[in-house]
């Protein structure tokens, strides 16, 4: 029975892929991030605290 060497796997890569699929989704920007409710609630709370501090400094001190 002859001994056959194990076959080598082809691990070569193409330098440039021949067909790259186009991205289906457009990249989301800052307006998408600002439309998220948790972020808007957080920003509203911080803005409210800043507004209260400004009113306190201007009118009560």
C-alpha positions in Angstrom: 0.0 0.0 0.0 1.6 3.3 -1.1 1.7 6.1 1.4 0.2 9.4 0.1 1.3 12.7 1.6 -1.6 14.7 3.1 -3.1 17.2 0.8 -2.2 20.8 1.5 -5.0 23.3 2.0 -5.1 26.3 -0.3 -4.7 29.3 2.0 -3.8 31.8 -0.7 -5.8 35.0 -0.8 -6.7 37.3 -3.6 -5.0 40.6 -3.3 -8.2 42.4 -4.4 -11.6 40.7 -4.0 -13.3 40.4 -7.3 -16.8 41.2 -6.1 -17.4 43.1 -2.9 -21.1 43.4 -1.9 -22.3 46.9 -1.5 -23.4 47.8 2.0 -27.2 47.6 2.3 -27.5 50.1 5.1 -26.4 53.7 4.9 -24.1 54.8 7.8 -26.1 56.3 10.6 -25.0 59.7 11.8 -25.4 62.1 14.7 -29.1 62.8 14.1 -29.9 59.1 14.5 -28.0 59.0 17.8 -29.9 62.1 19.0 -33.2 60.5 18.1 -32.8 57.8 20.7 -35.1 58.3 23.7 -32.6 57.4 26.5 -30.0 59.9 25.2 -32.7 62.6 24.9 -33.9 62.0 28.5 -30.3 62.2 29.7 -29.6 65.4 27.8 -32.9 66.9 29.1 -32.0 66.1 32.7 -28.5 67.6 32.3 -30.0 70.7 30.5 -32.6 71.1 33.3 -29.9 70.9 36.0 -27.8 73.5 34.2 -30.9 75.8 33.7 -31.8 75.5 37.4 -28.2 76.4 38.4 -28.2 79.4 36.1 -31.6 80.6 37.3 -30.4 80.2 40.9 -27.1 82.1 40.3 -28.8 84.9 38.4 -31.9 85.5 40.5 -31.4 84.1 44.0 -27.8 85.1 44.7 
